[in-house]
Amino acid sequence: MNNGDIEPLTRLIQEAARGNRAAFEDLYRQTSPRLYSVAVQILRNPTWAQDILQESFITIWHKAATYQPGLSSPQTWLTHIVRNRAIDGLRSGSARYEIPTDDEFDTVMSDSGINDDPLQHIQDSVQNLRLKECLAGLPSDQQQTVVLAYYQGLSHGEVSAFLHQPLGTIKSWIRRGLEQLKGCLGL
């Protein structure tokens, strides 16, 4: 394979590994929007996602020489770094899971995200506040798994891997948490 056959992102990573700052800046410009969206999807917080993205690019700069084009595409390698950083951030508490804010609840819980009926908006806000209070009343293991699964979009398997707990345990915690939420909400 000659240099003309190398994918452009691969070339940029290889140049960054040689200390070429211009190539690294170009790599950042070309890939950061997509990688940022990966971080936001996991963290559900734009500020944390930006922090994780910056930390990820520091890692990419330092580990660029370890990239092996035969094992994965450049985008897959970069995404893997960002995804792992984001999950590590959640795990360490530097970017922690949180019960969604009232505005996030309004967005998640409304069907269209737009409500022209003021009375319905008030009723929705009251229901969302009640749900937030009920979530806060769950045992921490159930609260964490419900928030990770339903508000951060992780699958049961991803929650299991993230928390280093057996899948059956995670499913039980989520089921019990949802049962307690149902009881708390009077459903």
Contacts in CASP RR format, 6 or more apart in sequence:
PFRMAT RR
TARGET T0000
AUTHOR 0000-0000-0000
METHOD contacts of the structure
MODEL  1
MNNGDIEPLTRLIQEAARGNRAAFEDLYRQTSPRLYSVAVQILRNPTWAQ
DILQESFITIWHKAATYQPGLSSPQTWLTHIVRNRAIDGLRSGSARYEIP
TDDEFDTVMSDSGINDDPLQHIQDSVQNLRLKECLAGLPSDQQQTVVLAY
YQGLSHGEVSAFLHQPLGTIKSWIRRGLEQLKGCLGL
3 11 0 8 1.000
6 14 0 8 1.000
6 69 0 8 1.000
7 69 0 8 1.000
7 73 0 8 1.000
7 74 0 8 1.000
9 27 0 8 1.000
9 30 0 8 1.000
9 31 0 8 1.000
9 73 0 8 1.000
9 74 0 8 1.000
9 75 0 8 1.000
9 78 0 8 1.000
10 67 0 8 1.000
10 69 0 8 1.000
10 74 0 8 1.000
11 23 0 8 1.000
12 23 0 8 1.000
12 24 0 8 1.000
12 26 0 8 1.000
12 27 0 8 1.000
12 30 0 8 1.000
12 74 0 8 1.000
13 27 0 8 1.000
13 60 0 8 1.000
13 64 0 8 1.000
13 67 0 8 1.000
13 74 0 8 1.000
13 77 0 8 1.000
14 64 0 8 1.000
14 67 0 8 1.000
15 23 0 8 1.000
15 24 0 8 1.000
16 23 0 8 1.000
16 24 0 8 1.000
16 27 0 8 1.000
16 60 0 8 1.000
16 61 0 8 1.000
16 64 0 8 1.000
17 64 0 8 1.000
17 65 0 8 1.000
17 67 0 8 1.000
24 60 0 8 1.000
24 61 0 8 1.000
24 64 0 8 1.000
27 60 0 8 1.000
28 57 0 8 1.000
31 75 0 8 1.000
31 78 0 8 1.000
32 53 0 8 1.000
32 57 0 8 1.000
34 75 0 8 1.000
34 79 0 8 1.000
35 53 0 8 1.000
35 56 0 8 1.000
35 78 0 8 1.000
35 79 0 8 1.000
35 82 0 8 1.000
36 49 0 8 1.000
36 50 0 8 1.000
36 53 0 8 1.000
38 79 0 8 1.000
38 82 0 8 1.000
38 83 0 8 1.000
38 86 0 8 1.000
39 48 0 8 1.000
39 49 0 8 1.000
39 50 0 8 1.000
39 52 0 8 1.000
39 53 0 8 1.000
39 56 0 8 1.000
39 82 0 8 1.000
39 85 0 8 1.000
39 86 0 8 1.000
40 46 0 8 1.000
40 49 0 8 1.000
42 49 0 8 1.000
42 83 0 8 1.000
42 86 0 8 1.000
42 87 0 8 1.000
42 90 0 8 1.000
42 152 0 8 1.000
42 154 0 8 1.000
43 49 0 8 1.000
43 52 0 8 1.000
43 86 0 8 1.000
43 89 0 8 1.000
43 90 0 8 1.000
43 95 0 8 1.000
43 152 0 8 1.000
44 100 0 8 1.000
44 104 0 8 1.000
44 151 0 8 1.000
44 152 0 8 1.000
45 95 0 8 1.000
45 98 0 8 1.000
48 89 0 8 1.000
48 94 0 8 1.000
48 95 0 8 1.000
49 86 0 8 1.000
51 94 0 8 1.000
51 95 0 8 1.000
52 82 0 8 1.000
52 85 0 8 1.000
52 86 0 8 1.000
52 89 0 8 1.000
52 95 0 8 1.000
53 82 0 8 1.000
55 85 0 8 1.000
56 78 0 8 1.000
56 81 0 8 1.000
56 82 0 8 1.000
56 85 0 8 1.000
59 81 0 8 1.000
59 85 0 8 1.000
60 78 0 8 1.000
60 81 0 8 1.000
63 81 0 8 1.000
67 74 0 8 1.000
67 77 0 8 1.000
71 77 0 8 1.000
72 80 0 8 1.000
86 95 0 8 1.000
87 162 0 8 1.000
89 95 0 8 1.000
89 96 0 8 1.000
90 96 0 8 1.000
90 97 0 8 1.000
90 162 0 8 1.000
91 162 0 8 1.000
97 144 0 8 1.000
97 147 0 8 1.000
97 148 0 8 1.000
97 152 0 8 1.000
98 147 0 8 1.000
99 132 0 8 1.000
99 135 0 8 1.000
99 136 0 8 1.000
99 143 0 8 1.000
99 147 0 8 1.000
99 151 0 8 1.000
100 108 0 8 1.000
100 132 0 8 1.000
100 147 0 8 1.000
100 151 0 8 1.000
102 125 0 8 1.000
102 128 0 8 1.000
102 129 0 8 1.000
102 132 0 8 1.000
104 151 0 8 1.000
105 128 0 8 1.000
105 129 0 8 1.000
105 131 0 8 1.000
105 132 0 8 1.000
106 113 0 8 1.000
106 124 0 8 1.000
106 125 0 8 1.000
106 128 0 8 1.000
107 113 0 8 1.000
108 151 0 8 1.000
109 124 0 8 1.000
109 127 0 8 1.000
109 128 0 8 1.000
109 131 0 8 1.000
110 124 0 8 1.000
115 121 0 8 1.000
115 124 0 8 1.000
130 184 0 8 1.000
130 185 0 8 1.000
131 181 0 8 1.000
131 185 0 8 1.000
133 184 0 8 1.000
134 180 0 8 1.000
134 181 0 8 1.000
134 184 0 8 1.000
134 185 0 8 1.000
135 143 0 8 1.000
135 146 0 8 1.000
135 147 0 8 1.000
135 181 0 8 1.000
136 143 0 8 1.000
137 143 0 8 1.000
137 184 0 8 1.000
138 146 0 8 1.000
138 177 0 8 1.000
138 180 0 8 1.000
138 181 0 8 1.000
141 173 0 8 1.000
142 173 0 8 1.000
142 174 0 8 1.000
142 176 0 8 1.000
142 177 0 8 1.000
142 180 0 8 1.000
143 177 0 8 1.000
144 163 0 8 1.000
145 159 0 8 1.000
145 163 0 8 1.000
145 170 0 8 1.000
145 173 0 8 1.000
145 174 0 8 1.000
145 177 0 8 1.000
146 173 0 8 1.000
146 174 0 8 1.000
146 177 0 8 1.000
146 178 0 8 1.000
146 181 0 8 1.000
148 154 0 8 1.000
148 158 0 8 1.000
148 159 0 8 1.000
148 162 0 8 1.000
148 163 0 8 1.000
149 155 0 8 1.000
149 156 0 8 1.000
149 159 0 8 1.000
149 174 0 8 1.000
154 162 0 8 1.000
156 167 0 8 1.000
156 170 0 8 1.000
156 171 0 8 1.000
156 174 0 8 1.000
157 167 0 8 1.000
157 170 0 8 1.000
159 170 0 8 1.000
159 174 0 8 1.000
160 166 0 8 1.000
160 167 0 8 1.000
160 168 0 8 1.000
160 169 0 8 1.000
160 170 0 8 1.000
163 170 0 8 1.000
165 173 0 8 1.000
END
